[in-house]
């Protein structure tokens, strides 16, 4: 029996090998091995709470969570049942290495054990791990564009004043401001809209919001649009200059007018800004007085300065000049008696045919006087009212003359004349 088993042993082994090879050939002919390639395969990150639970964040580097290509090899019948959606790429954060890479595990949703091989262009996901940081930033609001002529932007307000930003410390630390901006071109009335919040660094460059979390991404913005109008500034002064000096009445200011902004109905009824005399004091002045006046407290409550370059401070000069003296010669013909009852008649006598009258005032006013028009006046009613004459009757009275001088011109000293009153004969 043993001899029968060992007879022609080589032939028998060859027959077995030939049969196996024949089976492989037949199998491959009926179900050959094929390869298919998928591109841009996304990698799913799992167990990332291992990082986030520590108050840290991670960032995928070099777009390494997308595999350039994956090549799968396996029997044709198996491969015919595998599509791109069946390909699974997983990076388990629990397997993070010291050099911050995560191995990529490739598989298929089905027939995984029947595959010959799975190869890929990359086998790790590269990440950057850093602390998470949160900040609260005041929200600034602005505008861009151009309004129609005669209008300016008033108050720009937002529904919320703060925005909270969270993200990688390296990015959040660069954020300097949070701003919204509203287009105003062509508007003549108030604007209410929503605007996107943008983040900027210290150089004014926009910080991308990728990887950042904002508690709000848009905010309501209200833009006030105001009309403008130029109105003059009027100033007066209080106080008395030094003896012998007087304000000329001329007041200059720089600027002499101001552009105001407000609602149309308010501006229409506004013709000037009148600053009270308490703002400028001339007490004891011996020359021009120049001072800076802040006009903001004197603006109506519903208007504001319409020129952004003007801070409200106005340089005001009140002109003060020294008075001059002038002596004019008058005669009795230049004296009249007023309010003398009909039953009396009166005459005025002076000690000389002509008598001097000293007048003081500003040079321009004094030099402009026409001497022929200057009249001395004896007013009987005034003499009675002041008690200079207690009771009207015949007699002689020494009285001071008053003169028909302009209010801005005065006598240096009184001029006394003798008044003779007598009853008229029937």
ZAMARGU-4260 file (C-alpha; in steps of 0.2 Angstrom, whole numbers, plus 5000, padded with zeros to 4 digits):
<rodrens>
0) 5000/5000/5000 | 5014/5012/5005 | 5023/5008/4989 | 5007/5013/4979 | 5007/5030/4988
5) 5025/5034/4985 | 5025/5028/4967 | 5027/5042/4955 | 5027/5055/4969 | 5034/5069/4959
10) 5021/5066/4946 | 5007/5067/4959 | 5014/5083/4967 | 5016/5091/4950 | 4998/5086/4946
15) 4992/5095/4962 | 5002/5111/4958 | 4995/5111/4941 | 4977/5109/4947 | 4980/5124/4959
20) 4987/5135/4945 | 4973/5130/4934 | 4961/5135/4947 | 4969/5152/4949 | 4969/5155/4931
25) 4951/5150/4929 | 4946/5161/4944 | 4956/5176/4937 | 4948/5174/4921 | 4931/5174/4928
30) 4934/5187/4943 | 4950/5197/4939 | 4958/5209/4951 | 4955/5227/4947 | 4960/5245/4954
35) 4950/5260/4956 | 4956/5278/4961 | 4946/5291/4971 | 4952/5309/4972 | 4949/5323/4985
40) 4944/5311/4999 | 4938/5320/5015 | 4945/5313/5032 | 4933/5313/5047 | 4941/5318/5063
45) 4935/5308/5078 | 4937/5310/5097 | 4942/5329/5095 | 4935/5332/5112 | 4951/5326/5119
50) 4958/5343/5114 | 4943/5354/5116 | 4939/5348/5133 | 4956/5355/5139 | 4951/5373/5133
55) 4962/5371/5118 | 4959/5372/5099 | 4966/5363/5084 | 4969/5369/5066 | 4971/5358/5051
60) 4987/5362/5042 | 4990/5361/5024 | 4973/5355/5020 | 4979/5338/5026 | 4961/5333/5030
65) 4958/5330/5012 | 4968/5315/5004 | 4973/5319/4986 | 4970/5301/4980 | 4965/5284/4987
70) 4968/5268/4976 | 4959/5252/4980 | 4963/5235/4973 | 4952/5220/4974 | 4942/5207/4964
75) 4932/5214/4950 | 4915/5207/4958 | 4919/5216/4974 | 4925/5232/4966 | 4909/5233/4956
80) 4900/5235/4972 | 4911/5248/4980 | 4908/5267/4976 | 4916/5283/4982 | 4903/5285/4995
85) 4909/5268/5003 | 4926/5274/5005 | 4930/5279/5024 | 4945/5289/5030 | 4946/5292/5049
90) 4959/5301/5059 | 4957/5297/5078 | 4962/5311/5089 | 4966/5299/5103 | 4981/5293/5092
95) 4989/5311/5091 | 5008/5310/5090 | 5021/5321/5098 | 5024/5330/5081 | 5005/5334/5080
100) 5000/5322/5067 | 4986/5309/5067 | 4987/5293/5057 | 4973/5291/5044 | 4964/5274/5044
105) 4957/5269/5027 | 4943/5256/5025 | 4927/5253/5015 | 4909/5252/5021 | 4908/5234/5014
110) 4919/5220/5008 | 4933/5227/5017 | 4940/5209/5020 | 4940/5205/5002 | 4951/5219/4996
115) 4968/5216/4991 | 4975/5233/4996 | 4971/5252/5000 | 4984/5265/4996 | 4984/5284/4997
120) 4994/5299/4993 | 4995/5304/5012 | 4993/5294/5028 | 4992/5308/5041 | 4982/5323/5046
125) 4993/5338/5052 | 4986/5349/5065 | 4991/5364/5076 | 4986/5364/5094 | 4984/5380/5104
130) 4975/5388/5118 | 4957/5395/5115 | 4955/5413/5119 | 4939/5424/5121 | 4938/5443/5121
135) 4924/5456/5121 | 4927/5470/5109 | 4917/5487/5108 | 4908/5488/5092 | 4911/5503/5081
140) 4899/5509/5068 | 4903/5520/5053 | 4898/5524/5035 | 4904/5525/5018 | 4899/5533/5002
145) 4893/5551/4999 | 4877/5560/5004 | 4868/5573/4993 | 4875/5591/4995 | 4867/5599/5010
150) 4866/5584/5021 | 4878/5576/5033 | 4879/5560/5044 | 4873/5563/5062 | 4873/5549/5075
155) 4877/5531/5070 | 4871/5519/5083 | 4870/5500/5084 | 4858/5488/5093 | 4872/5480/5102
160) 4888/5488/5109 | 4899/5473/5111 | 4904/5457/5101 | 4912/5442/5109 | 4925/5433/5099
165) 4932/5416/5103 | 4945/5406/5093 | 4964/5402/5093 | 4974/5413/5104 | 4986/5417/5090
170) 4972/5424/5079 | 4961/5432/5093 | 4976/5441/5100 | 4978/5451/5084 | 4961/5458/5084
175) 4960/5476/5088 | 4943/5482/5083 | 4926/5476/5078 | 4917/5487/5065 | 4901/5488/5055
180) 4899/5500/5040 | 4883/5506/5031 | 4883/5514/5013 | 4875/5531/5013 | 4876/5536/4995
185) 4861/5546/4989 | 4852/5546/5005 | 4842/5561/5012 | 4834/5553/5026 | 4838/5542/5041
190) 4844/5524/5037 | 4840/5508/5047 | 4848/5492/5042 | 4858/5476/5047 | 4877/5476/5043
195) 4890/5462/5044 | 4903/5463/5058 | 4921/5464/5052 | 4937/5462/5063 | 4953/5472/5060
200) 4970/5471/5067 | 4981/5486/5073 | 4986/5490/5055 | 4968/5491/5049 | 4969/5474/5040
205) 4954/5463/5040 | 4956/5448/5051 | 4948/5432/5042 | 4934/5424/5053 | 4939/5407/5048
210) 4940/5396/5064 | 4933/5411/5074 | 4916/5410/5083 | 4906/5427/5086 | 4891/5428/5097
215) 4883/5439/5083 | 4888/5440/5065 | 4877/5455/5060 | 4870/5470/5070 | 4856/5482/5067
220) 4863/5500/5063 | 4853/5516/5063 | 4861/5531/5053 | 4854/5549/5056 | 4854/5560/5041
225) 4854/5578/5045 | 4852/5594/5034 | 4864/5608/5035 | 4863/5627/5035 | 4876/5641/5038
230) 4870/5654/5050 | 4880/5670/5057 | 4887/5672/5074 | 4882/5687/5084 | 4892/5693/5099
235) 4889/5707/5112 | 4900/5711/5127 | 4897/5716/5146 | 4907/5727/5158 | 4914/5745/5157
240) 4931/5749/5149 | 4943/5759/5159 | 4939/5778/5161 | 4942/5787/5145 | 4939/5771/5134
245) 4924/5764/5126 | 4919/5750/5115 | 4916/5755/5097 | 4902/5743/5094 | 4912/5733/5081
250) 4914/5715/5085 | 4923/5703/5074 | 4924/5684/5075 | 4933/5670/5066 | 4924/5661/5060
255) 4909/5674/5057 | 4897/5660/5053 | 4895/5642/5057 | 4887/5627/5048 | 4874/5619/5059
260) 4866/5602/5056 | 4848/5597/5061 | 4831/5592/5055 | 4824/5603/5042 | 4810/5610/5052
265) 4822/5616/5065 | 4835/5624/5053 | 4821/5633/5044 | 4817/5643/5059 | 4835/5647/5064
270) 4843/5663/5057 | 4858/5666/5069 | 4867/5661/5084 | 4866/5675/5097 | 4879/5673/5111
275) 4875/5683/5127 | 4886/5697/5133 | 4891/5687/5148 | 4903/5677/5137 | 4914/5693/5135
280) 4919/5705/5149 | 4926/5722/5145 | 4929/5728/5163 | 4944/5739/5164 | 4949/5737/5146
285) 4961/5749/5138 | 4962/5741/5121 | 4954/5728/5110 | 4949/5713/5119 | 4951/5696/5110
290) 4945/5680/5118 | 4940/5662/5113 | 4922/5658/5115 | 4915/5640/5115 | 4898/5642/5106
295) 4892/5624/5109 | 4883/5629/5125 | 4873/5642/5115 | 4867/5630/5102 | 4848/5625/5102
300) 4847/5608/5109 | 4841/5600/5093 | 4855/5606/5082 | 4874/5602/5081 | 4889/5608/5072
305) 4889/5602/5054 | 4907/5604/5051 | 4918/5590/5057 | 4933/5600/5057 | 4926/5614/5069
310) 4926/5611/5087 | 4915/5625/5092 | 4929/5637/5098 | 4927/5655/5090 | 4940/5669/5092
315) 4931/5685/5095 | 4938/5703/5095 | 4928/5717/5103 | 4936/5734/5098 | 4939/5747/5112
320) 4946/5764/5108 | 4952/5779/5119 | 4940/5793/5119 | 4945/5810/5112 | 4941/5828/5117
325) 4934/5842/5106 | 4930/5859/5111 | 4916/5868/5101 | 4910/5886/5103 | 4892/5890/5104
330) 4882/5906/5107 | 4865/5911/5116 | 4857/5908/5099 | 4861/5889/5101 | 4851/5888/5117
335) 4832/5885/5117 | 4819/5884/5132 | 4807/5870/5131 | 4790/5867/5141 | 4789/5885/5148
340) 4771/5888/5152 | 4762/5902/5141 | 4760/5914/5155 | 4779/5915/5156 | 4793/5921/5146
345) 4811/5917/5148 | 4829/5921/5143 | 4845/5913/5145 | 4861/5923/5147 | 4879/5917/5147
350) 4894/5926/5153 | 4902/5928/5136 | 4895/5930/5118 | 4902/5913/5114 | 4905/5899/5126
355) 4915/5883/5125 | 4908/5866/5126 | 4919/5851/5128 | 4913/5835/5120 | 4921/5818/5122
360) 4918/5802/5112 | 4926/5791/5099 | 4936/5800/5086 | 4925/5795/5072 | 4909/5801/5081
365) 4916/5817/5088 | 4924/5823/5071 | 4908/5819/5062 | 4898/5832/5073 | 4890/5847/5064
370) 4893/5861/5076 | 4879/5871/5068 | 4866/5858/5073 | 4872/5857/5091 | 4859/5865/5102
375) 4859/5868/5121 | 4842/5864/5129 | 4834/5871/5145 | 4819/5859/5149 | 4808/5867/5162
380) 4799/5850/5165 | 4815/5842/5169 | 4821/5856/5181 | 4804/5854/5190 | 4806/5835/5191
385) 4823/5835/5197 | 4820/5849/5210 | 4832/5861/5203 | 4817/5873/5202 | 4805/5869/5216
390) 4791/5880/5210 | 4790/5889/5194 | 4789/5908/5196 | 4798/5923/5192 | 4816/5924/5196
395) 4834/5920/5191 | 4840/5902/5191 | 4857/5894/5187 | 4855/5878/5177 | 4865/5866/5167
400) 4862/5864/5149 | 4858/5848/5140 | 4863/5845/5122 | 4856/5836/5107 | 4871/5825/5106
405) 4871/5807/5099 | 4870/5795/5113 | 4888/5789/5110 | 4895/5807/5113 | 4895/5816/5130
410) 4900/5832/5139 | 4916/5832/5148 | 4909/5844/5160 | 4893/5853/5163 | 4889/5870/5155
415) 4880/5882/5167 | 4869/5897/5161 | 4857/5909/5170 | 4839/5907/5166 | 4828/5922/5169
420) 4809/5918/5170 | 4796/5932/5171 | 4777/5933/5169 | 4772/5940/5152 | 4763/5957/5153
425) 4744/5957/5148
</rodrens>
